[in-house]
Amino acid sequence: MTETDELFNNILIEVIDEGLLILSESGREVVYFHLHKFYGLKKEDIPKNLVTFLNCIRKIFGSGAFIIEKSIIRTLYKKIGLEFSGKEEYDFIKCLDALKEHFRKGL
């Protein structure tokens, strides 16, 4: 893993942490609890296990997980200095991959 990838993953962890706050502090902790108990993942493992993270929040929140996903994407755009118009690709993984590629090119 390159330094740029590691930096992006650290930013992503921070952004996920912030994005989950739309659930409140206790809601965020519930997500982390489920990730650890049922999937064996810690917060710092999320960038390497995004599909598992998505499965977890979708299992807990159903279609409401989309709101959490969008919050995370919106926050990530802001963190890396891009404007989020709301018209961006909503496939969470594809959007993160595109943002990661943009981030790589920008450094």
Long-range contacts (C-beta under 8 A, 24 or more apart in sequence): 4-103, 4-104, 4-107, 5-100, 5-104, 7-103, 7-107, 8-47, 8-100, 8-103, 8-104, 9-47, 9-48, 11-76, 11-79, 11-80, 11-103, 12-46, 12-47, 12-76, 12-96, 13-43, 13-44, 13-46, 13-47, 14-79, 15-72, 15-75, 15-76, 15-79, 16-43, 16-46, 16-53, 16-72, 17-43, 18-75, 19-68, 19-71, 19-72, 19-74, 19-75, 20-68, 20-72, 22-67, 22-68, 22-71, 23-68, 30-60, 31-56, 31-57, 31-60, 34-59, 34-60, 50-92, 50-93, 50-96, 51-93, 54-92, 54-93, 66-90, 73-99, 80-106, 81-106
